[in-house]
Amino acid sequence: MRGYTPLSRVSQLQVMVHLSKWLRGRGLDVVDVTFERVDEYLAQRRAEDYSAFCSRVSLDQLLDVLGRCGAPLVEPTLPGSEVDALLAGFAGYLRQERGLAASTTTAYVLRTRRFVIGYGHGADLTQLGSGDVTRAVLREAGTVTAGSAQFFVVALRSFLRYGYLTGLIHTDLSGASLPVAGRRRSVLPKGISPADKKGLLGSSDRRTAVGHRDYAVILLRLRLGLRACEVAALRLPDIDWRAGRITVRGKGQRVDQFPLPSMSVSRSPRICATPGPAPTDARCS
């Protein structure tokens, strides 16, 4: 359902088993899982020298499943409800205006809560300045890894933009949330060779329905550079054969229309078997 590879599924299941054993050893069940208990589990996992799945962000998918199963994943609330109302409004903005997934919204709100608590003035942001933003970023960068600090900056920038749009902050301070330097960015992925492409296309048994489906998926990835999630979301009505156009639903509820390659368009809903040139669209991931 979520498009994980077999290897990724194994990793997710392993951490789920590890968490289940940790809960069982303390006589706890799903209904007892709170963010405070999750932090306790992560602290023990780090103490046991685990290098993966040692932060809340890495457990987003697992926590999402536990939440659906009844886990009361709630953060300790601040006195009163003004901060909670502020963060609830921000969460609604992320879901409705930005189209972010539930797990990403939760991650943004958690980091925003840390920022608001560190600011120390509750939900009153009228006196917030660029110096407060800089200090918050430096404080975060001094306690977490570079990757976590970078994610904090992204979440904070989104919150500052939200505060300005809603009038909670009089000045747009999103630019004050400067990026945190980390490891060098990886180079752009290289396309596969013609031989590899030919072998990949030939791996599908087109005498079967599954083989036809696999062949169509591979063609969409090779020719149009679509993401895996975009291919999975495609439906037959999204392909306009007469106009030679395809509708793609991507991240953030974005909907785009792209032309079908000329060699793939025919008068009947059939995909041409002749491999075309590698896509030049940089959207391929």
N, C-alpha and C positions, 0 to 999 in steps of 0.2 A: 504493500500500500504506500510506503514512504520512499520506495525506489532504492533501498540499500543494496549494495553488492553482497555476495555471500560472505566475504571476509568481514565486512562491516557488521553484518548481522551477527556473526560469531562474537565479535568484540562487544556488541551491545548486550548479547545474552550472557556473556561472561561477567560483565559488571553487574547485571541484574541478579545473577546467582550469588555474587559476592555480597551485594547489599541484602539479599534475602537471608543469607547466613548470619550477617551482622544483626539484623532485626530479630531473627530467631534466638540468637544467643542472649538477647536482652528481654526476651518475652514480649516483643512488640509485633504489631500487625500493621497493615496498610493504613488503617484509620489513625495510627499513632505517628505517622510520618509527617513531620513539620519541617520547615526550613531550618529550624534550630537543630533538629535531629540529623538532617542532611549534612549540616556543617560538622557535626560530631563525627559522622561517618567519613566525611572527606578528610578530616584531621587524622583519623586512624589510618586511612588509606595512604596518606602521605607519609605517616610514621612507619608504615610497612614498606616504604621505598617503592611504591607504585609510581610510575611516571605518566600514566594515561588515566583519563577520567578522574582528575583530582580537583576539579572546580565545578561550580554550579552550571556554568555555561556548557561544559562537556556533557553534563547530565540532562540537558534540556529535554531531549526526546523521552528519556526515562521518566523524568519528573512530570512531563505532560501526560504520559500513560498512567502514572500513579494518581495524578489529580483526577483523571477520568474514573479511576477505580475508588475514589472516595477519600484520598489522602488530603488532610486539611493543610495544604501548603500555603500558609499565611505568614507574613513577616510580623514581628512584634510591632505593635502600633505605638505611635507617639501619643503623649497625653492630648486629649481632645481629638477632633476629627477634621481640622482644617487641612493638615498635611495629607491625610487620607483622601480628602475630597480633591485636593490639588493633583495628587498622583492618579486618582481615578479619571479625572478629566484628561490628563496626559495620556493615559492608557487608551481612552476612547479615541483620542486624536490619532494615535498610532494605528489603531485597528481600522478606523473608518476613513481617515484622510490619507494615511500613508499606506494602508493595506498590508501591514506587517502581520506575520503569523503570530499565533498566541504565545509560542515559546519565545520568540524574539521580543515581543511586547513585554513579557515578564522580565526578561533580561534587562531591557532598557529601564523599566520602572525600578528594579532593584538598585541599579547604579544611580539613578536619579534620587532615590531615597537616601543613599549615602551622601550624595552631594547636599541635599536639603538639610540633613541632620548636621553635617559638618559646617554648613553656613551659620546655623544657630539662631535663626530668626523665624523659625516656623514656616508658615506659608506666605509670609510677607516678603516679597521680592522687590519691593519698590526701591530699596537702597542698594540692591545688588550691583556690583561694579566689576570691571574687567580684572581687577586685582583679586577679587574673591574667586573668580573663575580660575585664574592662573594658580593660586594657592591650592585650590582643590585638585587641579591636575597634577601639580608637583607632589602633593601628599599621596595621591593615588599611585603615581609612578614610583614613589619611594617604598611602597609596600607590596606591590604585585609585579608580575612579569610584564615585559614590554607588550606582549600580545593583549594581556588583560587591560593594561593601561590604555592601549589604542582603542579597545572596545568601549572603555569608559568615556573616552573623548568623543567617540561617535554618538553614544547615548546622550551625553551632556550637551553636545551641539544641537541635537534634535530637541531636547527639552528647552534650551535657551531660545531656539527659534519658535517653539510653541508658546513660550511665555511672552515673547514679543508680539506674536500674532494675536494673542488673546488679551493684551493690555496689562498683563501681570508684571511685565518688565518694560520700562519706558524706552530702553535702547536695545537694539539688536546686538547682543553680546555673543552670538554664535561664532563669530570670527575670533573671539578671544580664547576659544577652546582649541588651542593649537595642537597639531599632530605630535605624537610621541615617537621619537626615533627608535627603531627596532632593527631587527635583522634585515639584510638586503632583500628587496623584493625579488621573487623568482622571475625568470625571463618568460616571455610569452611562449605558450606551448607550440611545438612544431607539428605541422600536419604529417600524416602518415605517408609512406612512400606509395607509388602506384602499385608495386607488387603486393604490399600489405593490404591496400584497398581492394585489389582484385581477389586476394585470398579471403578477405573478410566477407565480400559479397558472395563468393562461392561457397561459404560455409553454411549457407541457409539451404535447406532441402525444400525447394519450391514446388515439390510435388504434394506437399501437405499444406494445410491452412496455417499451421504455426510457422512453417517455413516462409510462406508468403508474407505473414505479418513481420517476421524478423527481417526479411529482405527490405520491406518498406521502411522499417525503423532505421535500418542502417543507411538507406538512401537519404532519408531526411537528415540524419546526422552528418553525412558526408557532403551533401549538396547544399543544404540550407544552413548548416552550422547550428542547428537547434540544440538547446539543452535537453537533458534527459526528461526533466519535469515537463518541458514544453511538448515533447513528443507524446508523453504519457497522457497529457490533457487533450490531445487532438481528438476530434470526432469527425465523422464523415461530412456533416453539414459545414464544417470549417473549410472544406476544400471546394472551391468554385472552379470546376474544370473548364467551363466555357470562357470565363474571364481570365483563367490562368492565374488565380490568386489563392493564397492560403491565409487563414486567420490563426494567429498564434497567441496563446494566453500564457504570459510569462510571470515573472516575479512581481510582487506588489500589485496584483490584480491588473497588470498592464496588458492591454490588448493591441496587437499590431497586425498589419496585413503586409504580406510579402508576395512578390511575384514568384510563381513556380518556374523553375528552369525550363527553357523552351523545349528541351528534349524530353521533359517529363510530362508535357501537356499533350493530350490527345482528345479526340471527340468522345471517347468513352472513358469511364473512370478506371484507367489502367496506368500503372507506373512503368515507364520504359526500362528495359533491362540493361541498356548500354550505360556503363559508368560514365559520369560526366566529370568535369574538372573539379579539383578540390575547391571548397568554398573560400572566398576571401573575406567573409563576414567575421569580424573580430569577436562576435558574440558567442562563438563556439567555446565551450568550456569542457 
